[in-house]
Amino acid sequence: MSEKEIASKILRYLKTVPKCFAWKEHGGIYGTAGIPDIIACIGGRFYAFEVKTPEGKTTKLQEATIRKILACGGIVLVVHSVDEVRAVINSSLQ
């Protein structure tokens, strides 16, 4: 499964989560390099998800962005499936 397909499944799931506003960040010339693929506000908390295939690796720029988000108190994860996102959200909302 491609990163695009995984991200699409994650966004579909996030649409079912109460008090969730989420969107897909788009790369390319109009996007900001290093920003995680999916950004969400869930119940007032900031979440960022960097989507990767099982073989995918984060870049140094992505790792730097992840550190900055964590330093600001945000929740940021590198995820490989919608199940990983579901588990994180379920555990943090309890």
N, C-alpha and C positions, 0 to 999 in steps of 0.2 A: 504494500500500500504506500502511496506517495505522501509526502508532507501535506500537500494540498488536500488530499482525501482525508487524512487524519484531522487536519484543522477544520474541515467542513463538518465532520462528525462531532468534534468538540463544540463547535458553535451551535449545532443543532441541539446538543445536550444543554448547553448553557441557556438557551432560550426557554428551557423548562424549569430552570432554577428560580425560585421566588426571589424577589428583590435583586435581580441580576441585570446589569447593563453591560453588554460585551460587544466587541467588534474585532475585526481582523485588520491588522496593520499590513499595509501593502508596501513592499520594497520597491526597488527601481529608482528611477530618477526623481520621482515625486515623494518618495518616502525617506525616512531617516534611517541610515544604516545602523545595525546593531540593536534596534528596538525589537522586543519579543513579538512573535507572530500574533498572539491574541492578548488583548488587554480587557480586563473586566473589573467592575465594581460590584461586589456582592455583599449585601448587607452593610455597606459603608466601608468595606475593606478593599484595598487595592490588590489585584491579582494580575500577574503577567505570566503567560505560558509560551515558552519557546518550543515549538513543535519540531521534532526530529523523527526520522525513520530509525529503526533499530541500529542501522549502520551509521547514522548521521552523527556529526561532531559539531560542537559549538566553535565559533571563531573566537579569536582573542577579543575582538570588539564586542561580541555578544557576551562574553564572560565579564568584561569590564562593565557593561550595562547591567548585568545581573547583580554584580557587587554593589553598584550604585543604588539600585532599587532596594536591595536588602538593607543597606545602610540607612535608607530613609524609612524603614519599617514596613515596606511592601512585602507581599508574598510573591515569589517568582520561582518557577520550576521549569526544568527541561522535561518535557513529557513525550511519550511515544505512543499513547493511546488515550481514548476517551475514558477508559476504565481508570487510568491513573488520575485524571482530572476529577472524576466522580469521587474517588476515594479521598483525595485531598479536601475537596469541598465538603463532603459529608463529615469528615473528622473535624474540620475547623468550624462547622456550623453547630456542632453539638456542645 
